[in-house]
Amino acid sequence: MDVWCDLHIVRNVGGDRVKTPEEIKKGLELHLSDPEVEPCENCPYHGSLLDGDCLSALVPDALAYIQQLEAEIDRVHEQAKRLEDDLR
């Protein structure tokens, strides 16, 4: 299970260290670059799973990061609406 702390992901599985949004973006960029190149060695997720599959760890974190950003957008919109209502 992953736990969010501010904009950082704390991985509880296998004792992985904290993955930052920058690390998630770097992993995505590496894996989306030239498919002929083996990006895993430079990927922040390299070696994070026993089977060595970076994407198995990267994809859930990327989804969780997107969901967190969407929730933050919703919170900001709600705050803006409350402020707008208070000004009326």
Backbone as a chain_set.jsonl record, in Angstrom:
{"seq": "MDVWCDLHIVRNVGGDRVKTPEEIKKGLELHLSDPEVEPCENCPYHGSLLDGDCLSALVPDALAYIQQLEAEIDRVHEQAKRLEDDLR", "coords": {"N": [[0.84, -1.182, 0.0], [0.522, 2.245, -0.782], [1.317, 5.361, 0.694], [0.436, 8.712, 0.834], [2.283, 11.644, 1.415], [2.255, 14.9, 1.693], [3.53, 15.989, -1.339], [4.837, 13.65, -1.858], [5.523, 10.199, -2.292], [5.288, 7.505, -0.157], [6.565, 4.415, -0.148], [5.381, 1.44, 1.048], [5.855, -1.16, 0.499], [8.264, -3.605, 0.474], [10.187, -1.894, 1.523], [11.032, 0.246, -0.087], [12.591, 3.358, -0.929], [11.455, 6.778, -0.541], [9.648, 8.039, -3.287], [9.799, 10.79, -5.334], [7.761, 13.328, -6.977], [9.364, 14.253, -9.079], [11.043, 12.069, -9.554], [9.176, 10.204, -10.418], [8.317, 11.447, -12.797], [10.775, 11.412, -14.195], [11.173, 8.642, -14.506], [8.937, 8.007, -16.121], [9.525, 9.574, -18.4], [11.927, 8.373, -19.251], [11.052, 5.769, -19.865], [9.279, 6.287, -21.873], [10.776, 7.248, -23.861], [12.98, 6.459, -26.556], [12.055, 3.306, -27.609], [13.82, 1.328, -28.294], [15.985, 1.568, -26.685], [17.285, 0.502, -23.577], [15.87, 1.617, -20.847], [15.783, 1.093, -18.132], [18.042, 0.921, -16.415], [18.728, 3.526, -15.742], [16.467, 4.381, -14.552], [14.584, 5.634, -11.786], [13.142, 3.694, -10.504], [14.392, 1.335, -10.945], [15.249, -1.88, -9.991], [13.463, -1.891, -7.9], [11.571, -3.809, -7.556], [11.302, -7.348, -7.08], [11.221, -8.821, -9.479], [12.382, -7.065, -11.171], [10.97, -5.361, -12.847], [10.475, -2.237, -13.707], [8.223, -0.751, -14.519], [6.062, -1.954, -13.263], [6.082, -0.915, -10.737], [6.225, 1.795, -11.235], [3.931, 2.625, -12.751], [1.59, 2.38, -10.978], [2.358, 4.326, -9.08], [2.489, 6.63, -10.661], [-0.187, 6.881, -11.411], [-1.337, 7.269, -8.864], [-0.134, 9.7, -8.215], [-1.231, 11.406, -10.175], [-3.928, 11.232, -9.394], [-3.742, 12.423, -6.881], [-3.016, 15.034, -7.606], [-5.321, 15.773, -9.025], [-7.175, 15.735, -6.929], [-6.154, 17.81, -5.4], [-6.573, 19.958, -7.141], [-9.378, 19.991, -7.102], [-9.751, 20.7, -4.396], [-8.648, 23.282, -4.384], [-10.364, 24.573, -6.173], [-12.741, 24.433, -4.674], [-12.021, 26.013, -2.456], [-11.649, 28.467, -3.739], [-14.25, 28.938, -4.615], [-15.573, 29.207, -2.155], [-14.306, 31.52, -1.19], [-15.111, 33.324, -3.135], [-17.88, 33.306, -2.657], [-17.853, 34.389, -0.084], [-17.105, 36.976, -0.626], [-19.316, 38.106, -1.727]], "CA": [[0.0, 0.0, 0.0], [1.251, 3.498, -0.839], [0.767, 6.411, 1.534], [0.861, 10.028, 0.366], [2.677, 12.627, 2.413], [2.423, 16.081, 0.856], [3.64, 15.568, -2.731], [5.789, 12.55, -1.917], [4.945, 8.883, -2.097], [6.047, 6.618, 0.704], [6.254, 3.045, -0.536], [5.439, 0.537, 2.178], [6.157, -2.503, 0.031], [9.672, -3.903, 0.245], [11.078, -0.902, 2.082], [11.549, 1.192, -1.073], [12.696, 4.722, -0.428], [10.434, 7.707, -1.014], [9.715, 8.475, -4.686], [9.281, 12.149, -5.476], [7.155, 13.569, -8.29], [10.422, 14.367, -10.078], [11.482, 10.712, -9.891], [8.103, 9.596, -11.209], [8.408, 12.03, -14.141], [11.985, 10.914, -14.843], [10.907, 7.263, -14.917], [8.028, 8.033, -17.27], [10.243, 10.097, -19.563], [12.872, 7.353, -19.707], [10.353, 4.632, -20.447], [8.556, 6.727, -23.068], [11.735, 7.65, -24.901], [13.263, 5.461, -27.592], [11.769, 1.956, -27.123], [14.964, 0.453, -28.593], [16.966, 1.748, -25.614], [16.89, -0.088, -22.293], [15.92, 2.75, -19.92], [15.635, 0.701, -16.731], [19.224, 1.149, -15.589], [18.713, 4.916, -15.28], [15.154, 4.644, -13.978], [14.564, 5.659, -10.324], [12.459, 2.497, -10.014], [15.196, 0.148, -11.272], [15.554, -2.718, -8.836], [12.513, -1.697, -6.805], [10.781, -5.027, -7.414], [12.107, -8.554, -7.221], [11.31, -9.253, -10.873], [13.111, -6.056, -11.919], [10.099, -4.642, -13.772], [10.262, -0.864, -13.235], [6.885, -0.255, -14.815], [5.106, -2.493, -12.295], [6.077, 0.009, -9.604], [6.071, 3.161, -11.727], [2.57, 2.927, -13.211], [0.691, 2.706, -9.858], [2.757, 5.593, -8.475], [2.086, 7.704, -11.569], [-1.64, 7.024, -11.262], [-1.598, 7.863, -7.547], [0.279, 11.095, -8.294], [-2.27, 12.093, -10.955], [-5.128, 11.314, -8.554], [-3.49, 13.415, -5.845], [-3.088, 16.355, -8.233], [-6.735, 16.039, -9.302], [-7.816, 16.061, -5.651], [-5.676, 19.141, -5.034], [-7.303, 20.895, -8.002], [-10.739, 20.073, -6.554], [-9.696, 21.469, -3.143], [-8.403, 24.687, -4.727], [-11.617, 25.098, -6.733], [-13.683, 24.612, -3.562], [-11.574, 27.177, -1.692], [-11.928, 29.657, -4.552], [-15.696, 29.153, -4.594], [-15.912, 29.737, -0.829], [-13.831, 32.902, -1.131], [-16.0, 34.089, -3.997], [-19.147, 33.432, -1.941], [-17.639, 35.291, 1.042], [-16.984, 38.344, -1.134], [-20.624, 38.599, -2.17]], "C": [[0.881, 1.239, 0.0], [0.551, 4.521, 0.027], [1.325, 7.736, 1.041], [1.193, 10.915, 1.537], [3.068, 13.879, 1.642], [2.492, 15.627, -0.597], [4.677, 14.463, -2.888], [5.061, 11.242, -1.658], [5.858, 8.091, -1.18], [5.628, 5.204, 0.352], [6.425, 2.156, 0.688], [5.836, -0.879, 1.784], [7.658, -2.639, -0.177], [10.643, -2.85, 0.735], [11.678, 0.068, 1.076], [11.615, 2.579, -0.462], [11.614, 5.591, -1.065], [10.685, 8.068, -2.473], [9.074, 9.852, -4.768], [8.574, 12.281, -6.818], [8.212, 13.671, -9.394], [10.926, 12.992, -10.506], [10.437, 9.992, -10.738], [8.182, 10.118, -12.642], [9.634, 11.523, -14.886], [11.774, 9.486, -15.339], [9.998, 7.202, -16.129], [8.74, 8.51, -18.53], [11.212, 9.059, -20.127], [12.164, 6.218, -20.431], [9.546, 5.006, -21.688], [9.488, 7.184, -24.18], [11.91, 6.506, -25.888], [13.047, 4.035, -27.063], [12.893, 0.962, -27.405], [16.017, 0.503, -27.481], [16.423, 1.124, -24.339], [16.997, 0.995, -21.216], [16.017, 2.35, -18.45], [16.851, 1.015, -15.862], [19.278, 2.566, -15.04], [17.407, 5.295, -14.599], [15.227, 4.646, -12.448], [13.918, 4.408, -9.726], [13.252, 1.217, -10.28], [15.552, -0.606, -9.994], [14.573, -2.594, -7.691], [11.62, -2.914, -6.579], [11.675, -6.232, -7.664], [12.267, -8.988, -8.667], [11.995, -8.209, -11.76], [12.28, -5.245, -12.893], [9.771, -3.264, -13.21], [8.809, -0.426, -13.383], [5.837, -0.777, -13.843], [5.025, -1.628, -11.043], [5.772, 1.429, -10.047], [4.631, 3.513, -12.067], [1.618, 3.211, -12.038], [1.05, 4.036, -9.181], [2.344, 6.774, -9.35], [0.585, 7.953, -11.46], [-1.978, 7.691, -9.93], [-1.228, 9.347, -7.542], [-0.753, 11.924, -9.059], [-3.524, 12.277, -10.11], [-4.944, 12.343, -7.445], [-3.585, 14.822, -6.422], [-4.526, 16.735, -8.556], [-7.475, 16.425, -8.03], [-7.405, 17.454, -5.188], [-6.38, 20.211, -5.858], [-8.725, 21.085, -7.472], [-10.753, 20.908, -5.275], [-9.514, 22.959, -3.432], [-9.667, 25.317, -5.308], [-12.653, 25.342, -5.634], [-13.312, 25.83, -2.721], [-11.879, 28.47, -2.446], [-13.416, 29.972, -4.536], [-16.14, 29.736, -3.252], [-15.483, 31.196, -0.699], [-14.731, 33.812, -1.966], [-17.342, 34.342, -3.307], [-19.013, 34.411, -0.775], [-17.567, 36.75, 0.597], [-18.319, 38.938, -1.57], [-21.405, 39.194, -1.049]], "O": [[1.885, 1.281, 0.71], [-0.678, 4.548, 0.089], [2.533, 7.877, 0.851], [0.475, 10.939, 2.536], [4.118, 13.904, 1.0], [1.584, 14.932, -1.052], [5.321, 14.354, -3.932], [4.098, 11.194, -0.893], [7.065, 8.019, -1.407], [4.468, 4.832, 0.531], [7.497, 2.126, 1.294], [6.122, -1.706, 2.649], [8.254, -1.866, -0.927], [11.824, -2.907, 0.392], [12.724, 0.658, 1.344], [10.813, 2.937, 0.4], [10.945, 5.176, -2.012], [11.817, 8.371, -2.85], [7.943, 10.05, -4.325], [8.761, 11.446, -7.703], [7.98, 13.225, -10.517], [11.205, 12.771, -11.684], [10.779, 9.258, -11.665], [8.123, 9.339, -13.593], [9.554, 11.231, -16.079], [12.152, 9.156, -16.463], [10.25, 6.438, -17.061], [8.579, 7.924, -19.601], [11.305, 8.889, -21.342], [12.616, 5.761, -21.48], [9.171, 4.131, -22.47], [9.052, 7.469, -25.295], [11.021, 5.664, -26.013], [13.771, 3.597, -26.17], [12.92, -0.124, -26.826], [16.837, -0.406, -27.353], [15.227, 1.215, -24.06], [18.092, 1.266, -20.723], [16.308, 3.196, -17.605], [16.696, 1.343, -14.685], [19.831, 2.78, -13.961], [17.262, 6.419, -14.12], [15.857, 3.764, -11.864], [14.134, 4.104, -8.552], [12.828, 0.132, -9.882], [16.086, -0.034, -9.045], [14.818, -3.133, -6.611], [10.987, -3.037, -5.531], [12.677, -6.142, -8.373], [13.332, -9.471, -9.052], [12.17, -8.432, -12.958], [12.841, -4.503, -13.698], [8.904, -3.128, -12.348], [8.24, 0.192, -12.483], [4.824, -0.115, -13.617], [3.998, -1.616, -10.364], [5.131, 2.184, -9.317], [4.158, 4.591, -11.708], [0.893, 4.205, -12.09], [0.166, 4.782, -8.76], [1.9, 7.801, -8.838], [0.141, 9.1, -11.421], [-2.821, 8.586, -9.884], [-1.927, 10.159, -6.935], [-1.107, 13.023, -8.632], [-4.12, 13.354, -10.108], [-5.885, 13.06, -7.104], [-4.169, 15.708, -5.798], [-4.914, 17.89, -8.382], [-8.306, 17.333, -8.042], [-8.224, 18.195, -4.643], [-6.743, 21.261, -5.328], [-9.219, 22.211, -7.403], [-11.649, 21.728, -5.079], [-10.152, 23.8, -2.799], [-10.006, 26.454, -4.981], [-13.362, 26.348, -5.662], [-14.187, 26.595, -2.316], [-12.318, 29.453, -1.849], [-13.805, 31.137, -4.455], [-16.973, 30.641, -3.206], [-16.225, 32.015, -0.156], [-15.066, 34.922, -1.555], [-17.877, 35.449, -3.361], [-19.936, 35.177, -0.497], [-17.926, 37.653, 1.354], [-18.429, 40.149, -1.759], [-22.528, 39.655, -1.255]]}, "num_chains": 1, "name": "protein.A"}
